[in-house]
Amino acid sequence: MIKSMSKKLKSKNIMEETRKELTPSQIVGELNKFIIGQHEAKRAVAIALRNRWRRQLIQDNLREEILPNNIILIGPTGVGKTEIARRLAKLANAPFLKVEASKFTEVGYVGRDVESMIRDLTDISVNMVKLEKTNEVKAKADELAEEKILDILIPPVKKSVGITHPQEGQNDTNNEEYQNKKTREWMRAKLKNGEMDDKMIEFDSTAQSSFGMQVLGPFGMDDMGINIQEIMGNMMPKKKKKRKTSIAEARNLITQEEAQKLIDMEQVQKEAIQRVENTGIVFIDEIDKVASSGSKTQGPDVSREGVQRDLLPIVEGSNVNTKYGVVRTDHVLFIASGAFHVAKPSDLIPELQGRFPIRVELRSLTEDDFVQILTTPENALLKQYCALLATEGVKLEFTKDAIREVAKIATEVNEQVENIGARRLHTILTTLLDEILFDVPDKMPPDKVIIDAKMVTDKLDSIVKNRDLSKFIL
């Protein structure tokens, strides 16, 4: 009966926590603040992210059977694939890692093996949990740090030994202890008010020991799941060293040391591994670079297929040894992306294709999209340039015609030279504002600089018309 009640209570707590998380529509809404268009990709990512939380609500054995539907994003460069991943990392309160598929090589070649992505993800998870636990004990660590600083500034009264007249000695001791206590309270108030922050103080700090060890071969100690620093740290005692800093800095350093002592690292590592296994997300960028472009298996194609074969067990679920313990990848969500200019998704080995059942194609950006990209997002390019020049006292303003002209030129150059998506806007705006950015502050323009369509045309028209020149400049 009691066991059943506790199970229901746990389920209720999980449900309450889950309701606090973002819904799919809210996730899309957050992504819309920074990314224009690509609603299919946003929807797919939002559903996948929410399904992680939904799975946590299931209490019976069915939860183990529910595997994540991995996603592959297909689209040209500069349309928002990587940006979706970056923003998703900030939205998801879960371990998140973005890796480039091209940096991995088949086992036996020089390069990183694919299991290192799970080790890196576990490192991120440990740091996340450690930061949360540190915040939980921060108040206690602050108190302990304050006491240590007080002990250095006003040492407590030591108990005297061997007093010949106990009564007289006790009165003196009590009086001294009382005075010491009053002085410490007075000093504590000054510390809390920040009046002593600039004063210098000397204290003992734990020396950060660093061990260097070169491992010959394609793998490092981390790739073998060995924490060499922890091994050496346990063998050798921690050294203390004298430091002289301001009280404000000393308080931060001592608080960090005290917080480390209050945290149970075994519990942190255990919780971190659970988070990776249940909510971890790996974004594999440039997946098309490891796809074989044809039926021939000569040269680098051998290594590419080898990477895919090595990726397969990680994606479908396996056990990976890390320095914190064994991590199961059965429920880790994998999101892959690639431009697939040369290769096609069908060029991936069939087994790997089957592990990415959801495919979303991102469309190329249009002139209207460029107009929105320049103005709508919270981190819009025009807002960035205006903020940069505002630091020099120059107000920059773009007319609607100018914004439309910049978007039109970006579309034309992408069609004629090479389609690099929204990244073209960086090149065009840098060329357009080159003189202003160089002249300020030596040759100060008027307080307000207005960029109109005529100025955009005069500055960029000749470059756009000369295709050979635009290849190098735009």
N, C-alpha and C positions, 0 to 999 in steps of 0.2 A: 504493500500500500504506500509506504513512505517512499520506496524506490520509484513507484509510478508517479507520485506527486512531484518528486524532484526532477524527473524526466520532463514532465509537463512544464514545470517552472523554467527549466533550461531552454525548452523549445520556445516558450513565451519570450524569454530574454533575447534569444537569437532573433526572433521575429521583430521585436522592438528595435534592435540594433539595425536590422536590415532595412526597416522602413525609413531609417534616417539616411540611408544611402540614396544616391541619385537614381531616379527612374530612367528608362531609356529615352523618353522625351526630354528630360532634364539634361541628360548627357549630350544629346544632339544640340540642345539649346546652348550649352556651354561651349561646344565645339564651334557653333555658328558665330561666336564672338571673335574667333580668330581665323576661321577657315571658310572661304566662300564656295558655295556649291557642294558637289560630291555627296549628295544626300544619301545615296545608296550605301556608300562606304561608311558614312556616319551611323546609319541605321544598323548595319551589320555589326559594327564594333560595339555599339551601345547595347544591342541584344546579347552579344557574347559576354559583355562585362556584367550585365544584370543577371545572366544565367549562372554566373559564378556564385552570386549571393543567393539565388533561388535554391541552388543545390545544397547550400549549407542548412536549409530549413528541413530537408528530408532526413528523418531519423533512422529509418530501417536500412537494410542491406542494399536497397536500391540506389542509395547515394553513391556507393562505390562503383555501380554499373554505369552511372551517367558520366559520359566522357565529353570533354569540350569539343565543340565544332570549330576546328581551326579554320582560319580565313586566309585567303591569298588576294592581295590587292594588285590589280593589273592596270597600268596606265603610264603615259609618258612622264618624263622627268618634269619637276616643277609644278605639279598639279595638286599637291597636298598630301601625298602618301606618308612621307616622313613627318610632316607637321601634325597629321592626325595622331601618329604614334607619340610624338613629344607632348601634345596636349593631353592625350589619354593617360600618360604617365603621371601628370599632375592631378588628374581627376580621380584616378584609381588609388584608393588607399591600400595598395597592395604592392608587393615586390615587382618591379618592372625593369626590364633590360632591353636595350636596343643594340643589336649587333649587325655587322656587315658580313654577309655570307662569303664574300670574296676573301676574307682574311683567314678562313679555315682551309685546311688542306687534309688530304687523306692521311690516315695513320701511316707513318713511315717516311713521309715527306717533311721538309722543313716548314714549320708553321704551327698554329694552334690547333689542337684537336677539338672536335665539336662539344665534348663534355665540359670544356672550360666555360661555356656559356651558362651551364647550370651552377657551376662553382661561383661564377661572378654574380649570378642571381641570388645565390645563398648569402654571399658577402653583403649584398645590398639589403637583404632581408634582416640579417643580423644587425647591421647598422641602424635600420629602421626601428627594430624592437628595442635596441640598446638606447636609442634616443628617447623613445617613449618612456622606458623605465627610468632614465635619467631625469626626465621631467617630473615623474611621479615622486622621486626622492629628493627633488631639488630643494624643497623647503627645509627638510631635515639636514641636507648637506650644507645649506647656507648657515644654519644654526651652529653646526659643528665647526665650519670655517671661521665663523665669528668668534667662537670660544677659543680657537687656536690663536687667532690674531690677538685677542685679549690676553692670553697667556704670555705672548711674546712682549706685548706693550706693558702690561702690569701683571707680573707673575703672581700666582696665588700664594698665600702664606703657607710656609712649610711647618708641619707639626714639630715642635721642639721636644728634644729628648733629654732626660737626665736632669730635671728641675729639682732643686733642693727644697724649695718652699712651694708645694703643689698649689695652694690656694692663691698665693701671690702670682705665681707663674701663669695660672689659669686665667686670672683677671687680665694680665697683660696680653696673653694670647687672644682672648676673646675681643679685647679692645682693638688689637691689631687686625684681627680677622674682620671685625666690623668696619674699620676704616678701609681695609682693602676691598671689601664688598661694595662699599659706597663709591669708592674711586672707580671700580670696574663698571658699576652701573652708569656712572657719569660718562666714562669713556665709551660704553656701549651705545649710549644715546648719541654721542658725537659720531660714532661709526655709522649708525643707522641714518643719520641726517646727511652723511656724505662729507662732513667737515674735515675728515682725516684722509680723504681719498688721495690727495697729492703728496702726503708724507711718505718718506721712504722707509722700508722695513726689510730686515734680513730674516730669512726663514729657511728651513730644510725642505727640499723638494725631491721627489723621486726622480732619479735620472732616467731618461728614456734610452734604453739600451737597444742598439741596432746591430744585427749580425749580418755580415755579408758572406754569402757562399755561392760559388759559381758551380753550376751543374752542367756537365758536358753532355750534349745530346739534344734531341728535339724538344724535350719536355723540361719544365722547371719543377721546383718542389711543389708549387701550388697546383700544377697540372696533375701531380701524383697524389693530391689530397693530403699533403703533409704540411702541418703548421710548424715550420722550423723555428720560428721566433718563440712560440710557446714552449717547444721542447727545450731550447737553450735557456729560456727565461726561468724554467723550473729547475734547471741544473745549476744555474748561477744565482746567487742572492742579489736582490735589488739594491742598488747603490743610492745613497742619499747625497745630494750636493747642495751647497749653500747658494742661495739666490738673493739678490737685492733688487727689489722692485717697489713700485708705488703700492700703497695699501689696496687701491682699487684693483690693480692687476693681480696682486697676491690673493685677494679674496676669490677672484675667478679661478686661479690655478688651484688653490686649496679646496675650493668647492668641487672642482672636477675630480680631484683625487679622492675626496670623501665620498662623492657619488659613486665612483668606481668600487669602493669598498662595500657600499650598501647594496649594490646590484649583484644578484645571483646569476653569473654568466652561464652556468649550466642550464638554468631555466630559460634564459634569453635564447640560447642556441636551440633548445628544444622547441620553443615557440616559433623561432625564425624558420626552422625546417618545416613545421606544420603550415606556416603561411605560404612558403614556396610551393609545397605539395598541393595545397587547396586553392590558393588564389594567385599564384605566380603567373606572370605574363612575359613572354619572350617575343620581341619584334625582330624578325629576320629580314633585313633590308638587302636589296640587290640579289634576290634569290635567282634571278635570270642569269647571273654571271656564272653560276655553277651548273647551268643546264647545257647539255651538249647540243650544238647547233645542227647536227646532222647525224647520219647513221655511222659515220666513221668513228673509230675508237683509237685514234692515234694522237700522239703528242699530249697537249694539256687536257684533252677530253677525258683521258683515263683518270686523271686526278679529280676532274669535276664530278664524274660519276661516283668516284670514291667518296667524295664529300657527301653526296646525296645518300649513298649507302650508309655512311656513318651517321647522317642526320636521322635516318629512318627509325632506328631503335629509340632514339631520344624522343622523337615526336610521338611515336606510338606507345611509349611507356617503358621505362627501364630504371634500374637502380644505378645512381651515380655516386661514387665515393667523393666526399668533400672533407675538408679539415674539421668540419663540425659534425660529421656523421653521414649516414647514407640518406640520399634524397631520391624519392620516387617521382618520376615525371609523368605518371599516368594522367594527372588532372591539371597539368600546366597548360595554359592556353598559348598556342603559337599563332602569331600573325605574320605572314610573309608578304613581301611586296617586291615588285620588279617592273621595269619598263617593257621588257620583252620586245625590244626592237629587232634583234637578230633571231634569238631563240623564241620558242612559243611555250606556253604552259604544258602542252602535250609532249615537249622535248624532255621534261622531267621524267624520271623513272616512274612507271605506273604505280608502284607501291607508295611512293611519296605523294603522287597526285591524289591517291585515295585518302591520304591523311589530311588533306586540305579540301574538305567537301564544299566549303562556301567560297565561291569566286565572285569578286566584285570588280567590275571594269570602271575605272575613273575616266571621265571624258576630258578632252582637251579644253583649255580655257578660251572663252570668246572675248570680244571687245568689251561687252557689258560686264563680264566677270572681272576684267582688268580695272574697269572704273570702280567697281565695288571694292576690289582688293586695295586700291589706292586710298579709299575714303572710309569704308565701313568698319573693318576690324579695329579692336582696341589698340593693336600694335601696327596700324596702317603705316605704310612707308612715308606718306606725306606728313603724318603726325610726327614721325621720327625726325625728319629733316627740319620741320618747324621747331621742334624742341631743341635740336642741336644748335640752330642759329639763334634761338631765343637766349641761349646762354651768353651770347656775344652782344645782346641788346638789339638784334635785328629781327623784325617781324616779317615772316615769309607767308605769302598768301597766294593760292592757286585759284584761278577762275575756273568755272565749270567747263568752259571751252578748252582751256589748257589741259585739264584732266582727261577730257574726251580725246584730245589730240595725242596725248602721251599713250593712252590705251590703244588708239588706232595704229600708232607707229609700232608699238610692241607686237600687235597682232600681225602687221605686215612683215616685220623682220623675222618673226617666228615662222611665218609661211615661206619666206624666201631663203633664209639662211639655214637655221636649225631650230626646231621647236624645243625650247628649254623652259616653257611655261612661264610662271610668275617670276622666275629669276631674271627674265629679260628686263623687268621693270627696274631692278637694281642698277643694271648697266645703263639704261636710258636716263634715269634720274641723276646718276653720278655724272654722266656726260653733260646733261642739261645744266646742272648746278655747279659745274666745275669751276667757273670763274668766280662765282660768289663765294664758294667754299674756300677758294685760294686767297682771294683778296681780303676777306674779313680776318682779323680786325685792322690790318695795315691801311687798307683803303676802304674806309667805312662808307657803305651805301646809305641812302636815306633810311630812316627808322623803319619804313615799311617797303618791302620789295614785292611787287605784284607780278606773278608769272601768268601771262596770257597766251592765247593760242598762237598769236603772231610770233612771240618770242620762241615758243617751242618749235614752230615751223622753220624760222630763220636759223635756229641753232642745229636742228637735226635733219632737215630736209635733204641737204646735199649729201649727208652721210648715208641716209636711207636709199637714195637713188643710186649711189655708187655701190653696187653689190660687193665688189672686191674690198672696198674700204669698210663697209659695214660688217664684213666677216671678222675684221680685226678690232673694230671699235665698239660695235654693238653686239 
